[in-house]
Amino acid sequence: MEPEFNYSSVASIVAAAEKSGLPISAIVLRQQAEQMEQTEESVYEHMRKNYQVMTECIDPGCNKDLKSTSGLTGGSAYKMRRISENGKSLTGSFLSGALYRALAVSELNAAMGRIVAAPTAGSCGILPAALLTMQAEKQIPERDCVMSLFTASAVGMVIANNASLAGAQGGCQAECGSAAAMAAAAIVELAGGTPKMAEHAIAIAIKNILGLVCDPVAGLVEIPCIKRNASGVAGAFVAAELALAGIESAIPADEVIWTMKKVGDAMSSTLKETAESGLAATPTGRRLHEHVFGTAREAHSGCSGCGGCSS
């Protein structure tokens, strides 16, 4: 009989996994299958299709001629992949491979390509980059990578239940921070780490990005969002590496998530996806807004979409 758990805390999931002697992914898959009244294999197959979409983002995202609809971004993944595959990367094929994959998915998103929000479109490059790099560099079987998505999803659900996944509520820490935490937990599991190590990786990943604001230039999910995906996957590997070495977070993951919510609540609305401050309000940021939309951005006009989030 599987120990019961819910998605109210990371600690409860880790305790359930430890009690069962199974990875987090296995108990999450089993519980989801029971709740959805489906077989485990059918639920797994649905997740495998998500992973396939992630995989299919890389090559088109690395297209040399790819441009976002605004024209502001594109081509960075191509440059990073070229350096990585030519053996000229400063950090080697592992990290540079993760960087170009994160850029590829994010740039494809900006070009209106098909991606998987993981957990959001703005942070969509972090989790795929982590898993696909583990598969390529560590020869991890695809099935294990798909299973690790259940671990990542469980982390995302806990964060959603206790804080936020939205930049409009918690700043970029809620988007790229959550994605980095999800990826870190998945990496730990793929590397053979324990559920407790995954818990520490979650805490470390969020702590290292705590307070990051959401300040999209021209209100678009491009600048600085795309490069923050690259930074986010690097942070996920840092957190996982530390946790796998037995380094623990002094503050438990659930308290770190609670802190992320408190920091997000205290953050000015001008730094939560409204494009009213931060990089969006720099002279260059305003000039880019005018370049894209033909007019200078008005104060308190919200993002470049409907403006409904303005205060």
FENCOR-V781370 format. One record per backbone hydrogen bond with DSSP energy under -0.5 kcal/mol. CO is the residue of the C=O (numbers start at 1). NH is the residue of the N-H. If there is no record, write none. Layout:
co:nh
CO:NH
CO:NH
//
This chain:
co:nh
9:13
10:14
11:15
12:16
13:17
14:18
15:19
16:20
17:21
17:22
23:27
24:28
25:29
26:30
27:31
28:32
29:33
30:34
31:35
32:36
33:37
33:38
34:37
39:43
40:44
41:45
42:46
43:47
44:48
45:49
46:50
47:51
48:52
49:53
50:54
51:55
52:56
53:57
54:57
55:58
56:60
57:61
58:62
59:62
60:63
63:66
68:71
73:68
75:79
76:80
77:81
78:82
79:83
80:84
81:85
82:86
83:88
83:89
84:87
91:95
92:96
93:97
94:98
95:99
96:100
97:101
98:102
99:103
100:104
101:105
102:106
103:107
104:108
105:109
106:110
107:111
108:113
109:112
110:69
113:115
115:117
118:127
120:118
120:123
121:124
123:126
123:127
124:128
125:129
126:130
127:131
128:132
129:133
130:134
131:135
132:136
133:137
134:138
134:140
135:139
141:145
142:146
143:147
144:148
145:149
146:149
146:150
147:150
147:151
148:152
149:153
150:154
151:155
152:156
153:157
154:158
155:159
156:160
157:161
158:162
159:163
166:169
166:170
167:171
171:174
171:175
172:176
172:177
173:178
175:179
176:180
177:181
178:182
179:183
180:184
181:185
182:186
183:187
184:188
185:189
186:190
187:191
188:193
189:192
194:198
195:199
196:200
197:201
198:202
199:203
200:204
201:205
202:206
203:207
204:208
206:209
206:210
207:210
209:212
212:173
213:215
214:273
216:219
217:220
220:222
222:224
222:226
223:217
224:228
225:229
226:229
226:230
227:231
228:232
229:233
230:234
231:235
232:236
233:237
234:238
235:239
236:240
237:241
238:242
239:243
240:244
241:245
242:247
243:246
250:252
252:255
252:256
253:257
254:258
255:259
256:260
257:261
258:262
259:263
260:264
261:265
262:266
263:267
268:271
269:272
269:274
270:276
270:277
271:214
277:280
278:281
279:282
282:286
283:287
284:288
285:289
286:290
287:291
288:292
289:293
290:294
298:301
307:310
//
